[in-house]
């Protein structure tokens, strides 16, 4: 089988009387035509996969991309990254990613605020990547260290500006959206005459019915039993009974969700 392949390449590429010339590696040529003739050590012709780029890491204590230590590292690697914090909870001042927070009680406006902050982080990442790309193009045209350092300084200022925009977006911008959502939720709650004192017993009955259903399932061999316990019909009935009020506000407590709601 191997001999047949060798013979095929010999016939299709170069007759015996013509000296063999290795064809150039051209992406426009079909793979079989661009590959040199097979030999005993053909494995030597295989391309070695290029190792992935591992970005340089900023030393700890650097608080801005415009600091000398950051600029010096950017002069070496445009794609330098911040040092990992490890806990995932505290905010990294030089990372576009914002730490995620959560509320212990139902609050759709808080969730919208977190979604807004996540979007601010994604916009920052897009901005940051553009700075890195421009840095590579800038340094490619340099002929001395002074030029490279100037490109690094420009990149540091660019990446720091992305962070400032993220901070404005996530603080002032998202806070205003959350406040507007709270005001709207409060108006709807009042307009519909909603009251957790009246709604909570209905929702509590749904939870109790689900618990009884799960108790039965623990003794049943029906695999679909547990799924049936998750039916939303009970909560939907409570919502319809109380004029479309957001009954999730009253799921765990009869206390009113808004301090001055009546």
PLY file of the C-alpha trace (Angstrom):
ply
format ascii 1.0
element vertex 262
property float x
property float y
property float z
element edge 261
property int vertex1
property int vertex2
end_header
0.00 0.00 0.00
2.86 2.40 0.88
4.71 1.49 -2.29
1.61 2.34 -4.28
1.43 5.77 -2.71
5.08 6.39 -3.41
4.67 5.32 -7.00
1.63 7.57 -7.43
3.50 10.63 -6.21
6.53 9.79 -8.36
4.41 9.52 -11.51
2.25 12.56 -10.84
5.06 14.88 -9.82
8.22 14.10 -11.76
9.15 11.48 -14.38
12.32 9.54 -13.63
14.40 11.45 -16.15
13.50 14.87 -14.66
15.26 15.95 -11.40
12.85 16.14 -8.45
12.02 19.69 -7.32
10.07 20.08 -4.08
6.92 22.17 -4.71
6.48 25.34 -2.60
4.12 25.24 0.37
1.23 27.27 -0.97
-2.16 27.50 0.78
-3.85 27.69 -2.63
-2.53 24.25 -3.60
-4.41 21.12 -2.61
-2.94 19.40 0.50
-1.75 16.30 -1.39
-0.04 18.41 -4.06
1.68 20.68 -1.53
3.07 17.78 0.56
6.64 16.62 -0.26
7.22 13.06 -1.39
7.05 10.49 1.38
10.36 9.23 2.71
11.46 7.05 5.55
11.83 10.11 7.78
8.69 11.90 6.57
7.77 12.70 10.19
10.51 15.36 10.16
8.46 17.37 7.64
5.47 17.68 9.96
4.82 21.16 11.30
5.17 21.49 15.05
2.07 23.18 16.56
2.84 26.66 17.84
2.63 26.93 21.60
-0.19 29.21 22.83
0.83 32.66 23.96
0.97 32.99 27.74
0.53 36.66 28.65
2.97 38.27 31.04
1.58 38.92 34.52
1.75 42.26 36.30
3.58 42.24 39.62
1.42 42.57 42.70
0.86 46.06 44.00
0.39 47.74 40.61
-2.82 49.74 40.85
-3.02 51.35 37.39
-2.01 50.54 33.83
-0.29 53.93 33.69
2.22 53.11 36.45
5.88 52.66 35.38
5.89 48.95 36.23
2.82 48.37 34.04
4.24 50.37 31.14
7.54 48.48 31.35
5.66 45.17 31.12
3.47 46.39 28.25
6.64 47.29 26.37
7.50 43.58 26.56
3.99 42.16 26.08
0.95 44.15 24.91
-1.32 41.40 26.23
-0.06 41.53 29.82
-2.68 40.56 32.41
-3.28 41.26 36.06
-2.14 38.84 38.70
-4.84 36.35 39.80
-6.40 37.20 43.13
-7.60 33.69 43.81
-10.73 34.47 45.84
-13.00 35.56 42.95
-14.94 37.88 45.25
-12.87 41.04 45.61
-12.71 43.51 42.75
-9.45 43.59 40.80
-8.77 47.27 40.00
-7.10 46.40 36.67
-9.51 43.72 35.48
-12.60 44.44 33.40
-14.48 41.66 35.17
-16.58 42.86 38.09
-17.28 40.60 41.07
-20.78 39.13 41.14
-23.01 39.88 44.10
-26.32 38.32 45.11
-29.33 39.17 47.20
-30.74 36.84 49.86
-34.31 37.99 49.13
-36.26 38.23 45.91
-35.43 41.51 44.15
-35.85 41.68 40.36
-34.32 45.17 40.28
-31.16 43.96 42.01
-30.88 41.24 39.37
-31.26 43.84 36.62
-28.51 45.87 38.25
-26.19 42.85 38.25
-26.99 42.20 34.58
-26.15 45.83 33.86
-22.80 45.58 35.67
-21.95 42.40 33.78
-22.61 44.23 30.50
-20.32 47.05 31.65
-17.61 44.45 32.18
-18.12 42.96 28.72
-17.90 46.41 27.11
-14.68 47.03 29.02
-13.23 43.78 27.69
-14.03 44.82 24.11
-12.39 48.19 24.72
-9.34 46.55 26.34
-8.88 44.16 23.41
-8.88 47.11 20.98
-6.11 48.74 23.04
-4.05 45.55 22.89
-4.52 45.25 19.12
-3.47 48.87 18.57
-0.44 48.27 20.78
0.77 45.45 18.55
0.39 47.57 15.44
2.18 50.50 17.07
5.18 48.44 18.21
5.46 46.72 14.82
6.48 50.07 13.29
9.10 50.83 15.96
12.85 50.83 15.32
14.11 51.70 18.80
13.29 51.25 22.48
12.01 54.81 22.87
9.29 54.16 20.30
8.31 50.87 21.97
8.10 52.59 25.35
5.88 55.32 23.85
3.56 52.65 22.42
3.43 50.95 25.82
2.57 54.24 27.56
-0.20 54.88 25.04
-1.54 51.37 25.60
-1.48 51.78 29.37
-3.48 55.00 29.13
-5.92 53.30 26.74
-6.50 50.29 29.01
-6.89 52.52 32.06
-9.50 54.61 30.22
-11.49 51.41 29.56
-11.57 50.78 33.32
-12.72 54.32 34.08
-15.58 53.94 31.60
-16.48 50.60 33.21
-16.56 52.18 36.67
-18.84 55.01 35.52
-21.11 52.53 33.75
-21.35 50.13 36.68
-21.76 52.72 39.41
-23.73 55.72 38.18
-25.32 54.07 35.14
-26.42 50.79 36.71
-27.44 52.43 39.98
-29.79 54.77 38.15
-31.33 51.86 36.25
-31.83 49.97 39.49
-33.48 52.98 41.16
-35.80 53.48 38.19
-36.76 49.80 38.36
-37.48 50.05 42.10
-39.72 53.07 41.57
-41.66 51.28 38.82
-42.08 48.12 40.91
-43.37 50.17 43.83
-45.90 52.00 41.64
-47.20 48.71 40.21
-47.46 47.17 43.68
-49.53 50.06 44.97
-51.70 50.42 41.86
-52.73 46.76 42.05
-53.41 46.86 45.78
-50.90 44.09 46.44
-50.22 42.96 49.99
-47.88 40.21 51.19
-50.08 39.80 54.27
-52.79 38.46 51.94
-50.55 36.82 49.31
-48.10 34.92 51.53
-50.63 32.31 52.82
-51.50 31.42 49.21
-47.84 30.95 48.25
-47.14 29.08 51.47
-49.92 26.64 50.60
-48.19 26.02 47.26
-44.94 25.18 49.03
-46.72 22.84 51.40
-48.47 21.08 48.52
-45.10 20.65 46.77
-43.58 19.21 49.94
-46.39 16.68 50.29
-45.97 15.75 46.62
-42.24 15.15 47.11
-42.94 12.99 50.15
-45.15 10.80 47.97
-42.48 10.67 45.28
-39.90 9.40 47.75
-42.08 6.31 48.13
-42.98 6.02 44.44
-41.19 4.20 41.63
-42.54 6.65 39.04
-39.55 8.62 37.70
-41.81 11.39 36.41
-43.31 11.98 39.86
-40.72 14.58 40.92
-41.23 16.58 37.75
-44.96 16.76 38.41
-44.25 18.36 41.80
-42.63 21.33 40.02
-45.87 22.41 38.38
-46.15 26.24 38.37
-49.94 26.18 38.23
-50.36 26.82 41.96
-48.28 30.01 41.92
-49.99 31.16 38.72
-53.34 30.72 40.46
-52.14 32.93 43.33
-50.96 35.58 40.88
-54.31 35.55 39.07
-56.19 35.67 42.38
-54.32 38.82 43.45
-54.63 40.81 40.27
-51.31 39.97 38.66
-49.18 40.98 41.67
-45.60 39.72 41.64
-46.20 37.02 44.23
-42.50 36.11 44.43
-42.06 39.14 46.71
-44.15 37.27 49.28
-42.70 33.78 48.85
-40.77 33.64 52.11
-42.40 36.28 54.29
-45.65 38.24 54.83
-43.59 41.43 55.21
-44.11 44.12 52.59
-41.34 44.40 49.96
-41.40 48.23 50.04
-41.06 50.03 53.36
-43.72 52.65 52.69
-46.03 50.45 50.57
-49.60 50.21 51.81
0 1
1 2
2 3
3 4
4 5
5 6
6 7
7 8
8 9
9 10
10 11
11 12
12 13
13 14
14 15
15 16
16 17
17 18
18 19
19 20
20 21
21 22
22 23
23 24
24 25
25 26
26 27
27 28
28 29
29 30
30 31
31 32
32 33
33 34
34 35
35 36
36 37
37 38
38 39
39 40
40 41
41 42
42 43
43 44
44 45
45 46
46 47
47 48
48 49
49 50
50 51
51 52
52 53
53 54
54 55
55 56
56 57
57 58
58 59
59 60
60 61
61 62
62 63
63 64
64 65
65 66
66 67
67 68
68 69
69 70
70 71
71 72
72 73
73 74
74 75
75 76
76 77
77 78
78 79
79 80
80 81
81 82
82 83
83 84
84 85
85 86
86 87
87 88
88 89
89 90
90 91
91 92
92 93
93 94
94 95
95 96
96 97
97 98
98 99
99 100
100 101
101 102
102 103
103 104
104 105
105 106
106 107
107 108
108 109
109 110
110 111
111 112
112 113
113 114
114 115
115 116
116 117
117 118
118 119
119 120
120 121
121 122
122 123
123 124
124 125
125 126
126 127
127 128
128 129
129 130
130 131
131 132
132 133
133 134
134 135
135 136
136 137
137 138
138 139
139 140
140 141
141 142
142 143
143 144
144 145
145 146
146 147
147 148
148 149
149 150
150 151
151 152
152 153
153 154
154 155
155 156
156 157
157 158
158 159
159 160
160 161
161 162
162 163
163 164
164 165
165 166
166 167
167 168
168 169
169 170
170 171
171 172
172 173
173 174
174 175
175 176
176 177
177 178
178 179
179 180
180 181
181 182
182 183
183 184
184 185
185 186
186 187
187 188
188 189
189 190
190 191
191 192
192 193
193 194
194 195
195 196
196 197
197 198
198 199
199 200
200 201
201 202
202 203
203 204
204 205
205 206
206 207
207 208
208 209
209 210
210 211
211 212
212 213
213 214
214 215
215 216
216 217
217 218
218 219
219 220
220 221
221 222
222 223
223 224
224 225
225 226
226 227
227 228
228 229
229 230
230 231
231 232
232 233
233 234
234 235
235 236
236 237
237 238
238 239
239 240
240 241
241 242
242 243
243 244
244 245
245 246
246 247
247 248
248 249
249 250
250 251
251 252
252 253
253 254
254 255
255 256
256 257
257 258
258 259
259 260
260 261
